[in-house]
Structures are given as structure tokens and as C-alpha cells.
Amino acid sequence: MNEFTPAAKISEITDPGSLLVEIDEQLVVLIHAAGHYYALDDVCTHDGGPLSDGPLDAAEGSIACPRHGAKFDIKTGAALTMPATKPTRSHDVKIEGDQILVRLCDN
């Protein structure tokens, strides 16, 4: 089972905001929205675009691929709009002190 890995300091991500990090050779976009932290694979399941380069809509709870506009739920990774039809992976996040820790999931 994967362990939680330090990914960033809480001061590195504004609210709302996102940050691209690498955990165990996996690119992950950390998201800070409405006081909560989330982590998703940094890949659009439609075309492989980098979600970290797309717009974050904290009110809607989504992040969009900059290539074709597919939106994903920041909490679950579920595909919300076409052209994406498959979810991107979401990962477990916890805060310890000033550190954001992420555990990669197989979901």
C-alpha cells in the first residue's frame, strides 16, 4: 500500500489555485478550493492534456482541460463534460502542519 508523500507546502497554493507536482514519477495536480485540498492525475482522459494548465472553477468544483475543454470533478476525478467520458484518477490528500501530503490511489 502506498504511503502519504510530502507534495508541497500549503503556502505554495492559493485558494482557489492549483500546482503541478511529481510524486513517485507521477504528475499530479494539487488543487486548493474553498479551504479543501484535492489531488488528481494531471491528465485529461480524452486527449492526454495537462489539467494543471486548465482553468479551475472552484464554485463549480471542476478543472478543465486546456485543449478541448473537458471538465473533471476536482473531488472525484469524474468526467463532467464531453469530450471526456472516463474519469481521471483522484488521490488521497491530508495536511500535516504546513505540508500537503498525497497518497497515490489505484482508482
C-alpha positions as CSV (number, residue, x, y, z in Angstrom):
1,M,0.0,0.0,0.0
2,N,1.3,3.4,-0.9
3,E,2.2,5.8,1.9
4,F,1.5,9.5,2.1
5,T,4.3,11.5,0.5
6,P,5.0,15.2,1.1
7,A,4.0,17.1,-2.1
8,A,4.1,20.8,-1.3
9,K,3.7,23.4,1.4
10,I,0.2,24.9,1.9
11,S,1.7,28.3,1.3
12,E,2.5,27.3,-2.3
13,I,-1.1,27.1,-3.4
14,T,-3.6,30.0,-3.3
15,D,-7.3,29.4,-2.7
16,P,-8.5,28.9,-5.3
17,G,-5.5,27.6,-7.1
18,S,-3.6,24.6,-8.4
19,L,0.0,23.4,-8.5
20,L,1.7,20.7,-10.6
21,V,3.8,18.2,-8.6
22,E,5.6,14.9,-9.2
23,I,5.0,12.0,-6.8
24,D,6.7,8.7,-7.4
25,E,7.3,9.7,-11.1
26,Q,3.6,10.5,-11.5
27,L,2.5,14.0,-12.4
28,V,-0.3,15.2,-10.1
29,V,-2.2,18.5,-10.0
30,L,-2.8,19.6,-6.4
31,I,-6.0,21.8,-6.1
32,H,-6.9,24.2,-3.3
33,A,-10.5,25.2,-3.4
34,A,-12.9,26.5,-0.7
35,G,-10.4,25.6,2.0
36,H,-10.0,22.0,0.9
37,Y,-7.2,20.2,-0.9
38,Y,-7.6,17.7,-3.7
39,A,-5.2,15.7,-6.0
40,L,-5.8,14.4,-9.5
41,D,-3.7,12.8,-12.2
42,D,-2.5,15.7,-14.4
43,V,-4.0,14.1,-17.5
44,C,-7.2,14.6,-19.4
45,T,-8.6,11.2,-20.3
46,H,-9.8,12.4,-23.7
47,D,-6.6,13.7,-25.2
48,G,-3.9,13.5,-22.5
49,G,-3.9,17.3,-22.0
50,P,-2.3,18.7,-18.8
51,L,-5.2,19.6,-16.4
52,S,-2.8,21.8,-14.4
53,D,-2.7,24.2,-17.4
54,G,-6.5,24.4,-17.5
55,P,-8.9,26.8,-15.7
56,L,-10.1,25.9,-12.2
57,D,-13.7,26.7,-11.4
58,A,-13.8,26.5,-7.6
59,A,-17.5,27.4,-7.4
60,E,-18.4,24.6,-9.8
61,G,-15.8,22.2,-8.3
62,S,-14.2,21.5,-11.7
63,I,-11.0,21.8,-13.6
64,A,-11.0,21.9,-17.4
65,C,-8.5,20.6,-19.9
66,P,-6.9,23.5,-21.9
67,R,-7.0,21.5,-25.2
68,H,-10.7,20.8,-25.7
69,G,-12.4,22.0,-22.6
70,A,-13.4,18.7,-21.0
71,K,-14.2,19.3,-17.3
72,F,-13.4,17.0,-14.4
73,D,-14.8,17.0,-10.8
74,I,-11.9,18.1,-8.5
75,K,-13.1,15.8,-5.7
76,T,-13.6,12.6,-7.5
77,G,-11.9,13.0,-10.9
78,A,-15.2,12.1,-12.7
79,A,-15.6,13.4,-16.2
80,L,-18.3,16.1,-16.2
81,T,-18.4,17.2,-19.8
82,M,-17.5,15.9,-23.3
83,P,-15.3,15.1,-25.0
84,A,-14.0,13.2,-21.9
85,T,-16.0,10.2,-21.0
86,K,-13.7,8.5,-18.5
87,P,-12.6,9.8,-15.1
88,T,-9.1,10.8,-14.2
89,R,-7.6,9.3,-11.1
90,S,-8.1,11.1,-7.8
91,H,-5.7,10.6,-4.9
92,D,-5.9,10.9,-1.1
93,V,-4.7,14.2,0.5
94,K,-4.1,15.1,4.1
95,I,-2.5,18.1,5.8
96,E,0.2,17.8,8.5
97,G,1.4,21.1,9.8
98,D,2.3,23.2,6.8
99,Q,2.7,20.2,4.5
100,I,0.3,18.8,1.9
101,L,0.7,15.0,1.7
102,V,-0.6,12.8,-1.1
103,R,-1.1,9.1,-1.3
104,L,-1.4,7.8,-4.9
105,C,-4.5,5.6,-5.4
106,D,-5.2,2.9,-7.9
107,N,-8.8,4.0,-8.6
